[in-house]
Amino acid sequence: MDTVDVVTAFIRSHGKILLLQRSQKVGSYRGCWAGVSGYLEQETALAQALTEIREETGLLADQVDLRVEAAVLEVTDVELNRCWRVHPFLFELRDPAGVIQIDWEHEQYQWLTPDTMKTLETVPLLVDAYQRCVGGNDGV
């Protein structure tokens, strides 16, 4: 089984989190909801998370504040024969008027309350990754 490191960044504003629906053009989990995510290709997971935020939302590093870098979560996907090592992050949007500009990897985005995640078709263990960031105490 392949092990692949990825980052997942949750962006929060006024108690809501940004979730993105993956497009039909991506390699896995098409149509599923996710945080900002991507393969770990840079020297640090934090640097990769900030790169993914810029690429996938148009937000720059000075528009978000890091709140939490949580413990790695391992997600086994038997169908893909892959173990994802997810590096979860929680960021706070500095200016709630910040404009989100999604890229080709996503079809749409929504600002949702954390408990809404449980009602959506998400990438595997998205709720667990978020709970690692908030200590399981944020309505999920």
C-alpha positions in Angstrom: 0.0 0.0 0.0 1.3 3.4 -1.0 1.6 6.1 1.7 1.1 9.6 0.6 1.4 12.8 2.6 -1.2 15.5 2.0 -2.3 18.7 3.7 -5.8 19.8 4.5 -6.4 23.4 5.5 -9.6 24.5 7.1 -10.3 28.3 6.8 -12.8 29.7 9.4 -14.6 33.0 9.4 -17.4 34.0 11.9 -17.8 30.4 13.1 -18.2 29.0 9.6 -15.7 27.0 7.6 -14.9 27.0 4.0 -15.6 23.7 2.2 -14.9 23.1 -1.5 -16.6 20.6 -3.7 -14.0 18.6 -5.7 -14.5 18.8 -9.5 -14.8 15.9 -12.0 -11.3 16.8 -13.3 -9.4 15.7 -10.2 -7.9 12.3 -9.7 -9.7 11.2 -6.6 -12.9 11.8 -4.6 -14.7 13.6 -7.4 -17.8 15.5 -6.2 -16.9 15.2 -2.6 -16.5 18.1 -0.2 -13.1 18.9 1.3 -11.0 21.5 2.9 -8.2 23.1 0.9 -5.9 20.2 0.2 -3.0 19.0 -1.8 0.0 16.7 -2.0 2.9 17.6 0.3 5.6 18.7 -2.1 7.3 21.5 -0.2 9.8 21.3 2.7 7.1 21.8 5.4 3.4 21.0 5.6 2.7 24.6 6.6 4.4 26.0 3.5 2.3 23.5 1.4 -0.9 24.5 3.1 -0.3 28.2 2.4 0.5 27.3 -1.3 -2.7 25.3 -1.6 -4.7 28.1 0.0 -3.4 30.6 -2.6 -3.9 28.2 -5.5 -7.3 26.9 -4.6 -8.9 30.0 -3.1 -6.9 33.0 -4.3 -6.2 34.0 -0.6 -2.7 35.1 0.2 -0.7 34.2 3.3 -1.3 37.6 4.8 -5.1 37.2 4.6 -5.2 34.2 6.9 -3.8 33.5 10.4 -2.7 30.0 11.5 -4.6 28.9 14.5 -3.7 25.2 14.8 -1.3 22.7 13.2 -2.9 19.4 14.3 -1.5 15.9 14.7 -1.2 13.9 11.5 -4.2 11.7 10.7 -3.8 8.4 8.8 -6.6 7.5 6.4 -6.5 4.1 4.7 -8.4 3.8 1.4 -8.5 0.2 0.4 -10.0 0.9 -3.0 -7.1 3.2 -4.0 -4.6 0.9 -2.1 -3.3 4.1 -0.4 -2.7 5.4 3.0 -3.1 9.2 3.2 -1.1 10.9 5.9 -3.2 14.0 6.4 -1.5 17.1 8.0 -4.5 19.2 9.2 -4.4 22.9 9.7 -6.9 25.5 10.9 -6.6 29.1 9.7 -8.8 32.2 10.5 -9.7 34.5 7.6 -8.5 38.0 8.6 -11.0 39.9 6.5 -14.4 38.3 6.2 -14.9 40.2 3.0 -12.0 38.3 1.4 -13.1 37.1 -2.0 -12.7 33.3 -2.7 -11.7 32.5 -6.2 -11.7 28.7 -6.7 -9.5 27.0 -9.3 -10.2 24.1 -11.7 -10.0 21.5 -8.9 -13.3 22.6 -7.5 -16.9 23.1 -8.7 -18.1 25.3 -5.9 -17.5 26.4 -2.4 -19.7 27.2 0.7 -19.2 28.7 4.1 -20.9 26.2 6.4 -21.2 25.6 10.1 -18.9 22.7 11.2 -21.8 20.4 12.1 -22.9 20.5 8.4 -19.9 18.5 7.5 -21.6 15.4 8.8 -24.4 15.8 6.3 -22.2 16.0 3.2 -20.4 13.5 1.1 -16.9 14.4 2.0 -13.4 13.0 1.4 -12.6 10.3 3.9 -12.4 11.3 7.6 -12.8 15.0 6.9 -14.7 15.5 10.2 -11.9 13.7 12.1 -9.3 16.0 10.5 -11.3 19.0 11.5 -11.9 17.7 15.1 -8.1 17.3 15.4 -7.8 21.1 14.8 -10.5 22.1 17.3 -10.1 19.4 19.9 -13.5 17.9 19.1 -15.3 20.9 20.7 -16.7 22.9 17.7 -20.1 21.5 17.0 -19.1 18.5 15.0 
